[in-house]
Amino acid sequence: MKANTIKTVGRSDFVNMGPIQLRQPIPTRTIDNIDPFILLHHYGPYDISERNNPFDLGPHPHRGFEPITFLIQGEQLHRDSLGNESVVKAGDVQWTTAGRGIIHAEAPTKDFVQKGGALEGIQLWLNLPAEKKMIEANYQHVANEDFKTVTSDDKKVNIQIIAGELEGVYGRVKTQSPVNAFMITVEAGGGHEIKVPNSHQSTVYLLKGDVTINDSETLKLDANQLIQFNQDGEGFSITGNENSMLLFLSGEPFNEPVTTYGPYVMNTQTEIMEAMRDYQMGKMGFLPAN
């Protein structure tokens, strides 16, 4: 397999978001976005208890993109203006299509706060193409045990297919554009080659551990944690230097203008103003605080 060459190697430094600190590998000063992926936040692990619960996000709106949560540790309650209410547990994925507008809220469940524990996850913003920015909102929640996996010949690499396709195995999440999302676990000494469509922009992000990509670039927690690939090969190889976890993302780029403001991702400033007006007028629905 001809490996994709590496375009950019990035860190995952902490930024302040209100009362919490979280890692932000996308965007940075060197990576604006990896079209169609607009933002990636790695939050936690936070020690949650009745005395410490900073990750309680009350009702807030979104329009024009898909906010996605990959929960690594802990337990969160999701509520939204479509009437959905679900408990998202470790390993689960919630894939929200904001479309023309949705209001949702996320917080550790009351039971989890009472018993205490670590909360950790990935919040990903996946853009929607201009033609789909005003589609009906939708919510998908898939439990960890319902995802199919691909396993390496040495049995040391396990690839959970969340969305898209790998080696004839398909994800459970229905997507609005051609996208792959895989959660990868690698044992020390394990290795595998992962194929990537050459029409996709792609990236791999390290959540924990230490791996080598393409026998040349090492990703390690608190050092370089993200690689963006060029579209000039058939995929990449991964080798575990210790037990590790990574998120792989790829998608066909839209090559469209992107304008963002707070919780909205649109193509023009006029559309941002319309989103703010529509939210204030109640056109994105209603969700009580409690």
N, C-alpha and C positions, 0 to 999 in steps of 0.2 A: 504493500500500500504506500502510495506517495503521501507523505505527511504534509499537512498545511503548515506553512511557515508562520512564525509568531510575529504579529503586528505590533502588539503593545503588551508590556508587563506592568501591572499596577498593584499598588498597596491597597489596604483597606483600613484607613485611619479612622479614628473616632471623631464624630461631630456631635454638637449639642442639638437636641430636638426637644425644646421645652424642658421638662424636668428630667429627661433621660439622656444618656450618651449611647450612641450606636455607631456601628461601622458603616461607612458609605464608600464602596468601591466604584459605584456609578451614580452620579457624575463626579469627576474630579477635575483638577486643572489640566490634566492631560487627556482625559476621556470624557467627552461631552455626553455621548450616548453610544450604544451599540445597536443601531437601527435593526429591529423595531423596539429594542429595550431601552426605556427612558431612565429608569432609576432602580437601584438595588440597595436595600438597607438590610444589614445583618444585625438584628437586635438581640441583646442578651449574651450569655446567660445572666439573668437577673435572679437574685434570691427573693422570691415573693413570699410575703407573709402578711398577717393582719397589721403589722407595724410598718411594712414597706411594700407598697403596691403602686409604682409609678406608671405602669403600663395599662392605664384605664382610659381608653380612647372613646369619648362620648360620641353622640351622633354627629356625623359630618358628611358632606356631599362629595360626589365624584361625577365627572363627565368626560367622555371622549377617549377612554382607555380601559385597560383591565387591571385592577389591583389584585394581586395574587399573594397568598400567604402559604409558605411551606413551614409547617410547625415542626421544629426539631425536638424540643423538650417542653413539657408542661401541658397546659389545658386552657383553651380560650373559648369564650362564648361569643358567637356571632349573631347579630340581629340586624335586619335591614327593612327598608320601607316597602319591600315586596311582600313582607310577611314571613320571611324566613327567620328561623331561630334554631341554631344548631351548636353543639359542643364539639369543638375541633380539638382532637387529641394528638399526642406526639406521633409524627409520621404522616398525619393527614394533610391534605391540601384543600384550600378553599380558593376557587377561581371565580372572581366576580367580573362580569362584563357590565361596566357602568353604562356604556352607550349614552343615551340621551340624558340619563341622570338617575342616580340612586343615592340614598342616605343609609349609611350603616354605622354600627358601633361594634367595637371589639374590646374585650377585657378578660383577664383571668377569671375563671368561674369562681363563685363564692366558696364552693367546696375546696378548690385548689388553694385559694387564699387562706382558708382556715387551717388546712393541713400543712401548707407551705411546700416550697420546692423551687426548682430552677425553671425559668421560662426563657426559651430561645427560639428564634425563627428567622425566616427570610421574608421580607416584603418586596415584591417585584412589581414594577409598573411596566406593563406591556402595551405599547401604543395600538390604537385601532386606525385602519386606513380611513382616509377622508370619507369614502363612500359608506362607511359603517359607523361613524362617530355618533350618529343619532339613531341607532337601532334600539330596540327595546332592551331594557336592562335584564340581566339574568344572573343566577347564582348556582354554582356547582360545588358540592362538597364530596370528596372521595376519601374514604378511610384507607389508612395505610395498608391494611391486609387485602384490599381489593385491587391494588396495582399489580401488574405482571412485571416480571423481571427477566433480565438476561444475565447469565453467569459465565465467567471466563472458563477456559479449559482447565486452568489450575485451581478453580473453585475459590479463588481469593479475591476476585472482583465481582461485585454484585451491582447491577445497574437497574434501578427502578424506573420503568417507563411511565412517566406521569402524563405527558402529552407527546404526540407525534409518533415516530416509528424508529425502531432499531432492530436489525436482523430479523425482520418479519414479525416482531412483537409490537403491538400498538398500545398507546396510552388510553386511559379511561376518560380523560378530559376532552371535550369537544372544543375546538379552537376556531377563531374567526379568521385566521390567516395561517399559512404554513409555518408551524412552530414545533420545535422539539424542546422538551424539558425532562431531564433525567437527574435523579439523585443517585450518586455513585458512592459506594463504600469499598475501600481497598485495604486488604490486610498487608502487613509488612512482607515484602518479597513478591507480592502479587503483581500481575501485569496484564494489560489487554489493549487492543487497538479498537478505537471507536470511530465508526464511519460518520461523515458529515456531508450532506448534500452541498455541492459546490455553488449552488445558488443562494446558500444561507450565509449570513454573517453569524459568527459563533464565538462563544466565550466559555471558559471554565473558571469556577470560583471555589477556592478552598475554604471550608468551614472549620476543619480541624485536621491536624496531622502534618504530614510531610510527604510530598510526592515529587516525582520527576516527570516532566512532560517532554515527549519527543526525544528522550535520552539527552536533553540539553539544558532545560530550564527547570529549576527547583521552586516549588511553591511551599511555603511554610507559614504557620500562624505567626502573626505579628511581624512578618517580613513581606515579601511579595506574595499575594494571595490570588491574583486574577491574571488570566492570559486572554487576550483577544487575538484570534487567528485571522490570517489572510485567507481569501477565497481562491487558493491556488493548489489545493490538494484534494485528497479523498477522506481525510480525517486526521486523527492524532493518536499517539500512544501514551499510556499512563503506567507508571511503575510506583508501587508503594514503598516508601522508605520506613514508614511506621503505619500503624492503623490510622486511616484517614477517611474523611467524608468531603465530597465535592458536589456542587451543583453545576450541571452542564446546560447551556441554553443556546439554541440556534433558531434563526428565522429569516425568511425572505425580507429584505429591507424594502421599505415603502418609498424612500427617496422623496419624501414630501416635507414641506416646511412644518416645523414644530414650534408652537407657542404655548408656554405653560404659565399658569398663575395659581399658586396654592394647590387646590385639589382638582384642577382642570387641566386637560391636555388637548389642545385644539390646533388648528392650522393657521388661524389669524387672530389678531387682537380683537377684532369685532366679535368673533365667535366666543372669545373669553368674556367679553362684556355681556353678551347674550346669556351665557351660562350663569353669571352672577345675578343677572336680572331674573332668570327663570327660577333659580333657587330661592331668591327673596320672595317671589310670587307663589311659591309652593308647588311649582310644576315638577319638582323632582320627588314629590311625595312627602310623607311625614313619618318621623320616628320619635317616640317619647324618650326622654332621657333615662328613665328607669322602667 
